Amino acid sequence: MRRRIAFKLVVSVAVTLLAVLGLTAWLGLRALEDFAMTEVREGGDRLATTIKRSLRHAMLRDDREAVAQTVRAMADGEDRLDIRVFNKDGRVMFSSSPADSGRRVALEEAACRGCHQGGRATASLPPWDRSDVYVAASGERVFQRIEPIYNEPECATAPCHVHPAEQRVLGVMDVALPLARFDANMARFRGTAAVAAWIAVGLTAIVIVLLVSRLVTRRIRLMVRGTQRVSAGDLDHRIQAFGGDEIGVLATSFNEMTAKLQETRGCLLMSERLASLGRLSAGIAHEINNPLTGIALLADSTREALPDGDPRRPALETIVAETMRCREVIKGLLDFARQSPPSKQAVRMAVLVARAVAVLEPAAARRRVRLDPAGDGELEVVADPAQIQQVLLNLVLNAMDAMPDGGVVALHWSREGADAELSVTDTGVGIPGDALSKVFEPFFSTKGKKGTGLGLAVSWGIVEQHGGTIRVSSQVGVGSTFTVVLPAVVAAMGNGAGAGNGAGTGSGSGSGNAGG
């Protein structure tokens, strides 16, 4: 049976709290009982001393009746005192219980243990050894105080006494106080403490259940539902942020993980599409290119053989134009299929951007577009200069095509951790939201017949081969930003002189038909 976190937490806290409260209550009750017993002992000592002083004068006068009345009077009360006076032979001379009068007490009884330990009589008993607590035959506890009756000078010289002066102890007074009421009060205190502990545990459990239900269980349930939806393939699902605690951080991490999974799935789908397109392109490009070349040459030759004004010339010119357009598509397919592994080296980003700007600046001026490069002049990337040059040309040409009335293309590059980021931002028409997720797909273009839809697909493949990524953000009527992320050089490896090999060889004609 699956147990919930709230149940486990409540049980754990309840057991811990019960143990702590139980130990605290036990220690408190022990301290209270010790304190109360100390008070009982001191009160019993004072009571025994008071009784002994009350009997002193009657004993000096040998007034036995007065002693007996005093003993009965002192014992008559709600505490049920038991008072006995023994002579030196252990016989009860006076007692609050008439049945004990004249009875001889055995040395093993509680009244005699203090002075007759080990079978030998002790002439004097220390005050701290005169008190004791024992369990009576009835099962209740009894506090006992023993007061030796010493042979005072008044006793030894009185005419009514025959005790020699050398006899130190004449007898013992035994005062027994039942502790039934004391034990009842302590039992009541223990019961109250137990009830209080259980109430505290119950209230704490209720509070924990409410807090866990609100702060933990409900939020974990939302996360479980979120993981189930993501595992079912819904990578667009996001979990509501819970705040800055651990579960909130977990929810944020989950959302970031889902976004990464979504991005990775998109990259995998794109890779599969590009791989399929590459295999298709490699298989049919050569088969189509040669017949198209023959068609173009034959149509052009036939057109040249016709006189001016012949009505067949426009049809032949259309055949030649469309054939050349098909050849451009085939050329793009061949370029895509023949993507070679990059020859990577350390190259400064500023050099790559400067050469791309130099190639495209004349065309930009004719279209009333201003190129605005800016960035870290020392930033270096690990890349193939020629291939990255091709990516830059594609992105800038696309940006220029998105601004038919002119505008600004901003190129900015900077270091972001271990990567270098290059952004190409235009002030053009923007990309609609439904087309934004398709701009890197082969043969998808927002330019109509002006583009083949391969430029961004080729750029995406190049950047991926470099271990980087390319992403896009756009707003209709405001413009678009394409960001290329490439591995940056950790330490300077030179002044970028090696960046020039092939940096300016990117073909403007092929790139101008880039999709997106």
C-alpha positions in Angstrom: 0.0 0.0 0.0 1.4 3.4 -1.1 1.7 5.8 1.8 1.6 9.5 1.2 4.2 11.9 2.3 1.8 13.7 4.6 1.1 10.4 6.4 4.8 9.6 6.8 5.6 13.1 8.0 2.7 13.2 10.5 3.6 9.8 11.9 7.3 10.7 12.2 6.7 14.1 13.8 4.0 12.7 16.1 6.3 9.9 17.3 9.2 12.3 17.8 7.0 14.9 19.5 5.4 12.3 21.7 8.8 10.9 22.7 10.1 14.5 23.4 7.0 15.5 25.3 6.9 12.2 27.2 10.6 12.6 28.2 10.0 16.2 29.2 6.9 15.4 31.2 8.6 12.5 32.9 11.6 14.6 33.9 9.3 17.4 35.0 7.2 15.0 37.1 10.3 13.5 38.6 11.5 16.9 39.5 8.1 17.8 40.9 7.8 14.6 42.8 11.3 15.1 44.3 10.5 18.6 45.3 7.2 17.6 46.8 8.8 14.6 48.6 11.4 17.0 50.0 8.6 19.2 51.3 6.9 16.1 52.8 10.1 15.1 54.5 10.7 18.5 55.9 7.1 18.8 57.0 7.2 15.4 58.6 10.4 16.3 60.4 8.9 19.4 61.8 5.7 17.5 62.7 7.7 14.8 64.5 9.7 17.4 66.3 6.5 19.2 67.4 5.0 16.0 68.6 8.1 15.1 70.6 8.2 18.5 72.2 4.5 18.2 73.0 5.2 14.9 74.9 8.3 16.0 76.6 6.8 17.6 79.7 4.3 14.8 80.2 7.1 12.3 80.0 9.2 14.2 82.5 6.3 14.1 84.9 5.7 10.4 84.0 2.1 11.4 83.3 1.2 8.4 81.1 -2.4 9.5 80.6 -1.4 12.9 79.4 1.1 11.2 77.0 -1.6 8.9 75.7 -4.2 11.7 75.2 -1.6 13.8 73.5 -0.7 11.0 71.1 -4.4 10.4 70.3 -5.1 14.1 69.9 -2.1 14.6 67.5 -3.1 11.6 65.4 -6.7 12.6 65.1 -6.9 14.4 61.7 -7.6 13.9 58.0 -4.0 12.7 57.4 -4.5 9.7 59.7 -1.2 10.0 61.5 0.1 6.8 63.2 2.1 7.7 66.3 3.9 5.1 68.5 6.3 5.5 71.4 8.6 2.5 72.2 10.7 1.8 75.2 14.3 0.7 75.0 13.1 -3.0 74.8 11.0 -2.3 71.7 7.6 -2.5 73.4 4.9 0.0 72.4 4.2 2.1 75.4 1.9 4.6 73.7 0.1 4.4 70.3 -2.6 6.2 68.4 -3.9 2.7 67.6 -5.1 1.0 70.9 -4.4 -2.4 69.3 -0.6 -1.7 69.2 -0.3 -0.7 72.9 1.9 -3.2 74.8 2.9 -5.0 71.6 6.6 -5.8 71.2 8.0 -4.7 67.9 10.4 -6.9 66.0 13.8 -5.5 65.1 13.1 -6.1 61.4 10.2 -3.7 61.3 10.6 -0.3 59.7 10.6 1.5 63.1 13.7 -0.4 64.2 15.7 -0.7 61.0 17.4 2.7 61.4 18.9 2.0 64.9 19.3 -1.8 64.7 21.0 -2.2 61.3 23.0 -5.5 61.2 21.5 -6.6 64.5 23.5 -4.1 66.6 21.9 -1.1 68.3 23.1 2.4 67.4 23.4 4.9 70.2 22.6 7.9 67.9 20.9 8.2 64.6 21.9 11.1 62.2 18.9 13.4 61.3 19.1 12.4 57.6 18.7 8.7 58.4 15.6 9.2 60.6 13.2 9.5 57.6 12.1 6.8 55.3 9.4 5.9 52.8 8.1 2.3 52.7 5.2 0.3 51.3 2.8 -0.8 54.0 0.9 -4.2 54.0 -2.1 -2.4 52.6 -0.1 -1.5 49.5 0.1 2.3 50.1 3.2 4.2 50.6 4.0 5.6 54.1 6.4 8.3 55.2 8.0 7.4 58.5 10.0 9.6 60.9 11.9 8.2 63.8 12.8 10.4 66.8 15.0 8.9 69.5 14.1 9.8 73.0 17.3 10.5 74.8 18.0 10.3 78.5 18.1 14.0 79.4 19.6 15.3 82.7 16.1 16.0 83.9 15.2 12.4 83.3 18.2 10.9 85.0 17.8 13.1 88.1 14.0 13.0 88.5 12.8 11.0 91.5 10.2 9.2 89.3 12.9 7.7 87.0 15.3 4.9 87.5 17.3 5.4 84.4 21.1 5.6 85.0 22.8 8.6 83.5 25.0 6.5 81.3 21.9 5.1 79.4 21.7 7.5 76.4 18.5 6.3 74.7 15.3 5.7 76.6 13.1 4.8 73.7 11.9 5.8 70.2 8.9 7.8 68.9 7.7 6.6 65.5 5.5 9.0 63.4 4.0 7.4 60.2 2.2 9.6 57.6 0.3 7.8 54.8 1.1 9.2 51.4 -2.2 8.3 49.7 -3.2 11.9 49.1 0.3 12.8 47.9 0.3 9.8 45.5 -3.2 10.7 44.3 -2.1 14.2 43.5 1.0 13.0 41.6 -1.2 10.5 39.7 -3.5 13.4 38.8 -0.5 15.5 37.6 0.8 12.6 35.6 -2.6 12.1 33.9 -2.9 15.8 33.2 0.6 15.8 31.7 -0.3 12.8 29.5 -3.5 14.4 28.3 -1.7 17.6 27.5 1.0 15.7 25.6 -1.6 13.9 23.5 -3.5 17.1 22.9 -0.2 18.8 21.8 0.6 15.8 19.5 -2.9 15.9 18.0 -2.9 19.7 17.4 0.6 19.4 15.9 -0.5 16.6 13.6 -3.5 18.6 12.4 -1.3 21.6 11.7 1.2 19.5 9.9 -1.5 17.8 7.8 -2.9 21.2 6.8 0.5 22.7 6.0 1.8 19.6 4.2 -1.5 19.4 2.2 -1.2 23.1 1.2 2.5 23.5 0.8 3.7 20.0 -0.3 1.1 17.5 -1.3 -1.0 19.7 -3.6 2.1 21.1 -5.3 3.7 17.6 -5.7 0.4 16.4 -7.2 0.6 19.2 -9.8 4.1 18.2 -10.6 3.1 14.6 -10.9 0.4 15.5 -13.3 2.9 17.7 -15.2 5.4 14.8 -15.5 2.6 12.5 -16.7 1.6 15.0 -19.4 5.2 15.5 -20.5 5.8 11.8 -20.6 2.7 11.5 -22.8 4.4 13.8 -25.3 2.9 17.2 -24.3 6.2 19.2 -24.2 4.2 22.5 -24.3 2.9 21.9 -20.8 4.4 24.1 -18.0 4.0 23.8 -14.2 2.8 26.8 -12.3 5.7 28.5 -10.4 5.3 28.0 -6.6 7.7 30.6 -5.2 11.3 30.5 -4.1 11.3 27.4 -1.9 12.7 24.0 -2.8 9.5 22.8 -4.6 9.3 26.1 -6.4 12.9 25.7 -7.6 12.0 22.1 -8.6 9.1 23.4 -10.6 11.2 26.0 -12.4 13.9 23.3 -13.2 11.1 21.1 -14.5 9.9 23.8 -16.8 13.4 24.5 -18.0 14.0 20.8 -18.6 10.8 20.5 -20.6 11.8 23.5 -22.7 15.2 21.9 -23.3 13.4 18.6 -24.3 11.2 20.5 -26.6 14.1 22.3 -28.2 16.0 19.0 -28.4 13.1 17.2 -30.0 12.8 20.0 -32.5 16.5 19.7 -33.3 16.2 15.9 -33.7 13.3 16.3 -36.0 15.2 18.9 -38.0 18.2 16.7 -38.1 16.1 13.8 -39.4 14.6 16.0 -42.1 17.9 17.4 -43.1 19.4 13.9 -43.2 16.5 12.6 -45.3 16.8 15.6 -47.6 20.5 15.1 -48.0 20.1 11.5 -49.0 17.3 12.5 -51.4 19.3 15.3 -52.8 22.4 13.2 -53.4 20.3 10.6 -55.2 18.4 12.8 -57.6 20.5 16.0 -58.0 22.8 14.6 -60.7 19.9 12.8 -62.5 18.0 16.0 -62.8 20.8 18.4 -63.4 22.0 16.9 -66.7 18.6 16.8 -68.4 17.9 20.4 -67.3 21.2 21.5 -68.8 20.3 19.9 -72.1 16.8 21.5 -72.0 18.2 24.9 -71.3 20.8 24.7 -74.1 18.3 23.4 -76.6 15.7 26.0 -75.8 18.3 28.8 -75.9 19.7 27.6 -79.2 16.2 27.4 -80.7 15.4 30.9 -79.4 18.6 32.3 -81.0 17.7 30.6 -84.3 14.3 32.3 -84.5 14.0 35.8 -86.0 13.0 38.7 -83.8 9.2 39.0 -83.6 8.6 35.3 -83.9 5.7 34.5 -81.5 7.5 31.4 -80.3 10.4 33.4 -78.7 8.6 34.4 -75.5 7.7 30.8 -74.8 11.3 29.7 -75.3 12.5 32.5 -73.1 10.2 31.3 -70.4 11.5 27.8 -70.8 15.1 29.0 -70.4 14.3 31.2 -67.4 12.4 28.4 -65.6 15.0 25.9 -66.4 17.7 28.1 -65.0 15.6 28.5 -61.8 15.4 24.8 -61.5 19.1 24.6 -61.9 19.5 27.1 -59.0 17.3 24.8 -56.8 19.4 21.8 -57.9 22.6 23.7 -57.1 21.2 24.4 -53.6 20.4 20.8 -53.1 23.9 19.8 -54.2 25.4 22.4 -51.8 23.3 21.0 -49.0 24.1 17.4 -49.8 27.8 18.0 -50.1 28.2 19.7 -46.7 31.7 18.7 -45.7 33.0 18.4 -42.1 34.2 21.9 -41.0 37.9 22.6 -40.9 37.9 24.4 -37.5 40.4 26.9 -36.3 40.5 29.9 -34.0 39.2 32.9 -35.8 38.1 36.3 -34.6 34.4 37.0 -34.9 35.1 40.6 -35.9 37.1 39.4 -39.0 34.2 37.2 -40.1 31.7 40.0 -39.7 33.9 42.6 -41.4 34.3 40.4 -44.5 30.6 39.6 -44.7 29.8 43.3 -44.4 32.4 44.2 -47.1 30.8 41.6 -49.5 27.2 42.8 -48.9 27.6 46.5 -48.4 27.2 47.5 -52.1 23.9 45.5 -52.4 22.8 47.0 -49.0 23.4 50.5 -50.3 21.3 49.9 -53.4 18.4 48.7 -51.1 18.8 51.6 -48.7 19.9 49.3 -45.9 22.5 50.2 -43.4 24.7 47.5 -41.9 25.6 48.2 -38.3 28.3 45.8 -36.9 29.4 46.1 -33.2 30.9 43.7 -30.7 34.0 42.4 -28.9 37.0 42.9 -31.2 39.0 40.2 -29.4 36.4 37.5 -29.2 37.5 34.3 -31.0 35.5 31.3 -32.0 36.4 27.7 -33.0 35.0 27.5 -36.5 35.5 26.9 -40.2 35.8 30.5 -41.6 34.3 29.7 -45.0 31.3 27.9 -43.7 30.5 30.5 -41.0 31.0 33.2 -43.7 28.3 31.4 -45.7 25.9 31.4 -42.7 26.5 35.2 -42.2 25.8 35.9 -45.8 22.6 33.9 -45.7 21.3 35.7 -42.5 22.2 39.2 -43.7 20.6 38.6 -47.1 17.5 37.3 -45.5 17.4 40.4 -43.3 17.8 42.7 -46.3 15.0 40.9 -48.2 12.7 41.4 -45.1 13.1 45.2 -45.5 11.9 46.2 -49.0 11.7 49.8 -48.1 15.2 49.9 -46.4 16.2 49.8 -42.8 19.0 48.7 -40.5 20.7 45.4 -40.0 22.5 45.2 -36.7 25.2 42.6 -36.2 26.3 42.2 -32.6 28.6 39.6 -31.0 29.7 39.0 -27.5 30.9 36.2 -25.1 28.2 34.4 -23.0 30.0 32.0 -20.7 31.9 29.5 -22.7 30.1 30.4 -26.0 30.1 33.3 -28.4 26.8 34.7 -29.5 26.3 36.6 -32.8 22.9 38.2 -33.4 21.6 39.5 -36.7 18.7 41.9 -36.1 16.6 43.6 -38.8 13.8 46.2 -38.7 11.7 44.4 -41.3 8.2 43.0 -41.6 8.8 40.2 -39.1 7.8 36.5 -39.3 4.3 35.4 -38.4 3.9 33.1 -35.4 2.7 30.1 -37.4 5.7 30.3 -39.6 8.3 30.9 -36.9 8.7 27.2 -36.1 9.2 26.3 -39.7 11.8 28.7 -40.9 14.6 26.1 -40.7 12.7 23.4 -42.6 14.0 22.7 -46.1 11.9 24.3 -48.9 10.0 26.4 -46.5 10.2 30.1 -47.5 8.3 33.3 -46.7 9.6 34.9 -49.9 7.4 33.2 -52.4 9.1 32.5 -55.7 12.1 34.6 -54.7 13.5 31.9 -52.4 14.2 28.2 -52.6 13.8 27.6 -48.8 17.2 26.1 -48.4 19.4 29.0 -47.1 18.4 28.7 -43.5 18.3 24.9 -43.6 21.9 24.9 -44.9 22.9 27.5 -42.2 21.3 25.4 -39.5 23.2 22.3 -40.6 26.5 24.2 -40.7 26.0 25.6 -37.2 25.0 22.2 -35.8 28.2 20.7 -37.3 30.2 23.3 -35.4 28.6 22.2 -32.1 26.5 25.3 -31.9 22.9 26.3 -32.2 20.8 28.9 -34.1 17.6 30.4 -32.8 15.1 33.0 -34.0 12.8 35.5 -32.4 10.5 37.8 -34.3 7.6 40.2 -34.0 5.4 41.1 -36.9 5.9 44.7 -38.0 8.9 45.2 -35.7 11.6 42.8 -37.0 13.4 39.6 -36.5 16.6 38.4 -34.7 18.6 35.3 -35.6 21.2 34.3 -33.0 24.1 32.0 -33.8 25.8 30.4 -30.8 29.3 28.9 -31.3 32.0 27.6 -29.0 34.4 30.4 -28.0 38.1 30.2 -27.5 38.9 30.2 -23.8 42.3 31.9 -24.2 43.6 34.1 -27.0 45.3 31.9 -29.6 46.6 34.7 -31.9 45.4 37.7 -33.8 43.0 35.9 -36.1 45.4 35.9 -39.1 44.3 32.4 -40.1 40.7 33.5 -40.5 41.2 34.8 -44.0 41.3 31.4 -45.8 38.2 31.3 -47.8 36.4 33.9 -45.6 35.3 35.9 -48.5 34.3 33.1 -50.9 30.7 32.9 -49.9 28.6 33.1 -53.0 26.1 36.0 -53.0 23.9 34.5 -55.8 23.2 31.2 -54.0 22.7 32.8 -50.6 20.3 35.4 -51.9 17.6 32.7 -52.4 17.8 31.6 -48.8 14.5 30.8 -47.2 13.1 32.6 -44.2 
